[in-house]
Amino acid sequence: MELTKYELARILGARALQLSLGAPPLIKIKDEKMSFIQVAEQELDKKVMPLTVVH
């Protein structure tokens, strides 16, 4: 299933907020200067993000 740009923005934003509030990242962070959005994008790409979309 392909996510719409609105679903993608909502999911990445929600996960980035969780990370900014102290949630542990589910991937190994390679660069200490990665933003929360970049971490969320990589989690989504690797399919380890703990969020789902229900249609």
Buried (B, 14 or more C-beta within 10 A) or exposed (E): EEEEEEEBEBBBEEBBEBBEEEEEBBBEEEEEEBEBBBBBBBBBEEEEBEEEEEE
